Amino acid sequence: MEIKQFIPTLRVTDARKSERFYCDILGFSKEWEHQFSSDSPLMMSIHFGEHYLFLSEHQGTGGNDCAIYMRIDDVDAFYREKSEQGLAFEMDPVNEPWGMREASFRDPDNHRFIIGMDIN
């Protein structure tokens, strides 16, 4: 057996609002969306390259108030670019004692994203 991929599911209250945040601000692309009917909850798959997230309005599906760690190549460049685009960071870039440079922000549903890079 081989595990091919992990795809976290985030519980969202407004998938369209989340889609705009992830796609317009963070640069994700939408892969697909599904609703059983026009008045049922929406679920969608978004990705950044080979990295996927499911966004779900369904009760009991996905985590609330999750923390997701994203290792990137340049925290300061990401911070500058996204700050200029209006993303509010809750923690500015800082060198941590565990050898990472990190910053953090939250999505519209309060999921916390920590971005980090090796400083060693």
Secondary structure, DSSP 8 states (H G I E B T S, - for coil): --------EEE-S-HHHHHIIIIIIS--EEEEEE-SSTTS--EEEEEETTEEEEEE-STTSSBSS-EEEEE-S-HHHHHHHHHHTT--EEEEEEE-TTSEEEEEEE-TT--EEEEEEE--
